[in-house]
């Protein structure tokens, strides 16, 4: 059906008007139905058919025309290719001729280049020989100039003379290095070395004497320039060694000649070093340079190292460990406060290293190791009787020898006290002391493991001592950790958290072991109580055929139990067991007493009633109820009365 409103037709490029858009045919998504629907909006089917035939004819004509044009181009292209081939052949002939000419000229150039290279090598060899000769001349002239300067070496160098020496020795070193680089003759090289060694040796000795004089006079003038000269020939350490041995060491050794104690003598020696250094700074009119500072410090500290080595160190350790501690502590404070600590680090460490720290550490820790190992051995070998238990003095927390009950507890905490004290375990031994401390922690845990396997029988003193010691060990070590050990580590910029985690793990293990020994303590107590409670079964024996009067109070075994519990509570107080632990154990024990008594008494009452019923059947079959015989004067009544009184006492007491 056509539209009532006809649309204008589309005009083609050739002027022909169509009822459709011919560009639709070139689209990849072309659809016939859609094409017809669009076209029918513009024309009828007949018109569309006619337009399509017309458009097809136009396309065919254009195609024929295009083919004709392309064919003409093809003919032209073929003609051009033939002409191009002729041109290529002519160019190829010219190229071959040019290449042959190029090869001939290249061969000639190669011959010329070889000749030129031979001449260049000859010229280079001559040039190197000229350089070598010139270097020899320069070395001889520099050596002569420097030797002339040495012959005129004054008693005291002025700034200008130092500068001349500096320039001259720089020229000498440069010419020497140039000769060494260019010479191929080993004999010549050895000659250069001998000349240079002689000159340097003579110069170094003269300069050393000059520096010695300046050091004696405490005169730092021109030392910076002189050391710079020595640096050129790598001899700056030579005068330092000589001055430290010939001047500083005798001065410091005299500090140890008095009658004072060695630690006082050491203080005098260290004070002499500081005063000498300060005197150099004070006498200088200008600011002292880094080379002068290094020279002064090296002379003083090297002399100090030798003086300590000769007068202190290992010799002190043999006589008195306490004196060793004092001496090393004073030296450590000197090292920490000495100026330019980073620059002088190696020499300051050398001072400390003169003390035999390994032997010292062994000596201060051997007593702790011996005691701890001995206690672990007793527990391992099940020598229960050899484990000594002392009554603690709970009033003096810092008196660790009396604050704990077990020898191993005293040694463990005493060991940690020593490790924490910077005057006993010195800073260089901190890592070794930490290893020692962890080792003792492990040994203490081993002791607890072995002690838990011991058969304590009825003696509960060791479990109580362990329980009380464990709680106080944690308190004491924690106090030392946060009061002494942690501040010491933080002062050295050591991260505390790693150490704190180790201590927390150790405390967790101590709490676990405390719980284990609380269980052992209750087991021991229950065994003892069982011996008292089993006496419930003796009630029938006490009243059968004995003609005892009717009981009026509880049995003696209950009094014994009360006395035992009072003794246990008293021991808890004596050993300082925590109130919470004490109450928990006592409550569990009382509950055990009550439950055990009820179980035993119930079984006994049932047995008494059954026995009474059997006898009654023979005597009187009228009354089989035995409950009203508890107040009777019969033996069974007395038994039941006694059990009733005991039951009342147990229920009221426990």
QUIRASUL-V951028 format. One line per field, one symbol per residue. ss: DSSP state (H for helix, E for strand, L for the rest). psi: psi as a letter, one per 20 degrees, with the letter a starting at -180 (. if undefined). burial: + if it has 9 or more other C-alpha atoms within 8 Angstrom, else -. Layout:
# QUIRASUL-V951028
ss = ???
psi = ???
burial = ???
This chain:
# QUIRASUL-V951028
ss = LLLLLLLLLEELLLLLEELLLHHHHHLLLLLHHHHHHHHHLLLLHHHHHHHHHHHHHHHHHHHHHHHHHHHHHHHHHHHHHHHHHHHHHHHHHHHHHHHHHHHHHHHHHHHHHHHHHHHHHHHHHHHHHHHHHHHHHHHHHHHHHHHHHHHLLLLLLLHHHHHHHHHHHHHHHHHHHHHHHHLLLHHHHHHHHHHHHHHHHHHHHHHHHHHHHHHHLLLLLLHHHHHHHHHHLLLHHHHHHHHHHHHHHHHHHHHHLLLLLHHHHHHHHHHHHHHHHHHHHHHLLLLLLHHHHHHHHHHHHHHHHHHHHHHLLHHHHHHLHHHHHHHHHHHHHHHHHLLLLLLLHHHHHHHHHLLLHHHHHHHHHHHHHHHHHHHHHHHHLLLHHHLLELLLLLLLLLLHHHHLLEHHHHHHHHHHHHHHLLLLLLHHHHHHHHHHHHHHHHHHHHHHHHHLLLLLLLLLHHHHHHHHHHHHHHHHHHHHHHHHHHHHHHHLLLLLHHHHHHHHHHHHHHHHHHHHHHHHHHHHHHHHHHHHHHHHHHHHHHHLLLLLLLLLLLLHHHHHHHHHHHHHHHHHHHHLLLHHHHHHHHHHHHHHHHHHHHHHHHHHHHHHHHHHHHHHHHHLLLLLLLHHHLLLLLHHHHHHHHHHHHHHHHHHHL
psi = pqqinpqqqpprhjippqjroiihhiqhkppgghgggghiihrrhggggghggghgggggghggghggghgghgggggghhgghgggggghgghggghgghggghggghgggggghgghgggggghghhgggghhgggggggggghhghhhkprhpprgghghghggghggggghghgghhiqiphggghgggggggggggggggghghghgghhhilojpjhghghgghhhjlkiighgggghghggghghhhijiajrrhhgggggghhgggggghhghhiphrpprhggghgggggghhhgghgghhicchhhhhgohghgggghgghghgghipqlhghjgghhhhghihpnhggghggiihgggggghghhhghgjkmgiioppqpqoihnhinhhiiqhqhhgghghhghgghhoiiforgijgghhgggghghgghghgggghhiiqoicjojggggggghhghhgggghgghgihggghgghhjlpphhgghhggggghgghhghghghhggghggghgghhhghiihiighhhipkikqrpqirrrhhhghgghghggghghgggikpqggggggggghghhggggggggghghgghggggghhghhhhgojhoipjhjjhjrjrghggghgghggggggghhh.
burial = -+---+--++-+-----+++---------+----+--+++++++--++--+---+------------------------------------------------------------------------+--++--++-++--++-+++-++------+----++-++-++++++-++-+++-++-----+--+---+--++-+++-+++-+++-++--+++-+++++++++++--++-++++++++-++++-++-++-----++-++++++-++---+-++--++---+--+++++++++++++++++++-++++-++---+-++++++++++-++-----+--+--++++++-+++---++-+-+--++-+++-++-+++-+++--+-+-++-------+-+++++++++++++++++++++--++--++--++--+--++-++++++-+++-+-----+--++++++++++++-++-++++-+++++++-----+---------++-+++-++-+++-+++-++++++--++++++-++--++---------+--++-++-------+--+-++++----+--++--++++++-+++-++--++--++--++--++--------+--++----+++++++++-+++-++----
